[in-house]
Amino acid sequence: MHLDDLTRNGPSSGPHNSAHLGPTRGLVLMGGGARTAYQAGALQALAQLLETRRAQPSASARPAIRFPFQILVGTSAGALNATYLASRAMDGLDALKGLGEFWHGLHSHLVYHLPDTPLAKVSRWATALGVSLSVRSQGAALNSMPLVDTLHRRIALNSIAQALNNGHLKALAVTASSYTTGVHWTFCQTKGPLATDGWNRPGRRAEKQDITIEHLMASSAIPFLFPATPLWVDGNMEYFGDGSMRQSSPLSPAVHLGAHKILAIGVGQPQRDHMGSADTANGASRQRPSLGNIAGHAMASVFNDTLMADVAQVQRVNQSIQQLKHLAAQHSPEGLAFLPLQEVQVLALQPSESLDALAQAHVHELPRPVHRVLEGLGALQGSGAALSSYLLFEPGFLRALMALGAKDVTQRQDELLAFFAD
């Protein structure tokens, strides 16, 4: 996040719509495969928290709470969550509850499957052969067509434009990374033209496009696992992969689109412990890492959650803005109103417990062919379970993640209520 990212340059949306009063709130949802079920649990608990506050006698004079965010920004599986919420924005808080129901109904076979080969159900070698053939044909180990079908059935994309036109929403943004050029793109759907002045940073750009299933598949195309997706940008077709790659400023799109307050939900975690390491010295394992350990570490690098670093940067920029305003007030009070900078309040929420450990307790739920492949990679035990956690779209793991998200919201309910106080 740079100082000039905080200029007042939100999307042009025409005359003021009374459907929204007060500061513009943004919701930023980070990526992480199956781990992003945590976000669904947190937002479901947030809806209950806001409803409880509304039901209190002291809140009787307050207007009913509509959909609590005007700007939605998502990356990878977080983009799926953001788009689902945008399609349900006219339903108010029920949209947050519906996201929880969406995740409750997911299974791995609704997201991906391994390529079918003869004897794959009984032979690990036949399964490996299928994976090898898939990698050669499409550059990815898994077939993600089940996710395409799931998204078509469960997300009403046409409702997004209606929510924008009715003033329930100001913008939806989805990020993806171009394999073709290396540029990190943000695709924005807004009611009016997108104000792109200054939104062209080194390595990251923005373009106004209506969000489609193809954008969602591109944003969530985990490298090596899901195939790249072609999209048109600047009049050219480029191939895109997971938006978590090269994502240096996850809060920037929400700020550019006009958010004054941002709730950001990541799926990072406390420092990884040495799960399952019996041979340790001074807290570190002496065993050579398995391929699964290395793959899990590499995947964690792809999904390296830069959220907290960006939050810290925003706080530093806010301090700089405060100092600039103080100097302007002292030397040129009449020019203070024309200072083209704004402070942005950010509240970040992340898991309070290790998701690797949680995944290790649920790896037995994986489909048998996937379980065999990950077992062969050493990705079911210790820190290797990190790799499994991105693919564990199974009810037990997803509900455990959602329960953790709900618990973390409860523990921070005072901060959240203050965030929505106005």
Helices and strands as residue ranges (DSSP letters): G 3-6, E 25-29, G 33-36, H 37-55, G 57-59, E 71-75, H 77-87, G 89-91, H 94-104, G 108-110, H 124-138, H 145-154, H 158-165, E 171-178, E 184-190, E 200-201, E 204-208, H 213-219, E 229-233, E 236-241, H 252-256, E 261-265, E 280-281, E 284-285, H 291-302, H 307-331, G 333-338, E 345-349, H 355-360, G 363-365, H 368-377, G 382-384, H 385-389, H 395-411, H 413-419
